[in-house]
Amino acid sequence: MENQFNTPSEIINLSINSCENKTKLPLGKMILLGIMAGLFIAFGAATSSTAAHAVTNVGLARLVAGVIFPVGLMLIVFLGGELFTGNCLIILDVLDKRVTCLSLVRDLVIVYFTNLIGSLIVVFLIYYSGNLNYSDGLLGAYTIKVAACKIAMSPAQTITSGILCNILVCLAVLMATSAKDIAGKVWAIFFPICAFVVGGFEHCVANMYYIPAGILAAVNPAYVAKAQEIYGLTDAQISSLNLLSSLHSFLPVTLGNIIGGMLIVGVPLYLIYKKSWK
């Protein structure tokens, strides 16, 4: 009977081949796949917020969100997409001398900004669809609170939280490679991604939905009033929702995601399964 999963060594070999192909994509195809990945992750973020926004217990709210959010990575794995955090695993090809550092940087820069485009599309669609009106505007207020909390985090918090997040995301990508059937891939993706959401860790592409959605929601006086009433947000916290302040979150989270994906997942697994220790 054929094994239903690949061994760790086979996973690394398959991932190296897959990542090498990523860097060789035509520019137009890479852009479109990056936009689609941004859309997919934003759908997971938006719908998980909708599911969790009225749950007052923090642990239970994160669990509810964690059950929904993995749909984003599932869509990417099954339908195709170029995701910045997952593409940090291209470091495997750099170590294997199949891809240059310049090709790695080019891929990550293109994918990062196309992920942002895809996420922003969902942000505007969600806002103008009236989705944030749920629970008498509570979802809009919750969206503001989430963004404000992310921007208020210190650089040390965001970097370390970003590291923790992309350890789990990259492990989910690798575990999906281990399974040979779709059911196995679903469960391989589900648990690590659920864990990162329950842990409250920071994902730069997910934040491309959460923070812009909060900035846009803060334009609506009804949502702002609700956020101040329910969550006690101050005028200073509301005014912090702007492009410049958002960079104080995006930059350290992105750095943390890179460290987690490359240095804590990619490099050790390459040394374990590909390096000759003779």
C-alpha positions, 0 to 999 in steps of 0.5 A: 500500500502506497504511503499517504504522506511524504517523508520530511526529506521528500518534503524539503526536496519537493519544496525546493523544486516548487520554490525554484519554479516560483522565482521563474514565473513570468512577471504578469503571472507572478503579479496575478498570483500575488493579488489572488493570494492577498484576496484569499488571506483577506477573505479569511481575515474578514470572515474570521472577524465577522465570526468572532466580533460579538464573542466577549471571551478573548480565548473563545473569540480567538478559537472561533476566528482560528477555525475560520481563518485557515480557509485563506491558506487552503485557497492558496494551496489548492487554487494557486497563489503567491504568498509573501510569508510562504515564499520566505521558504525560497531560502531553501533554494538559495542555500541549495544554490539554485536561486540567487539572493537577488532572485529571492528579494525580487520575488518577495518584493513583487509578491509583498506589494501584490498581496497588498493590492489583493487585500485592499480590494477585499477591504473596499468590497467589505466596507462598501458591502455593508458587512461592517454594519453587523450587530448594529455596527459592532463589527465596524467598531471591532475592526477599528479596535483590532487595527488600533491594537496592532498599531499600538504594539511595540516594535519588539512585540511585533517582531517577536509575534511576527517570528512566531506567526511565520514559524507556524505558517511555513510549517503549515505550507510544508505539512501540506506538501507532506500529504498526498490527498486533499483531506490530508492537506486540509488538516495539515494546513488547519491546525498550524494556522488555527494555532497562530490565530489563537495565539494572536501572532502577527502576519503581515499579509493578514494585517494588510486587511486588518489595518486598512479595514480599521483605517477605513472603518474609522472614517465612519462616525457611527463605528467610531462612536461604538468603538469608544463606547464598547471598547473605550478607545480614545481619540488618540487611538482613533487618530493613530489609524493612518498610513504613517502609523501603520508602517510602525506595525508593518515593517517590524511584523514583516521583519519578524515573518522573514526571520521566522520563515527563513532562519527558524524554519528554512535554514534548520530544515535544510541543514537537517535534510540536505546538508551532508554531515560527513 
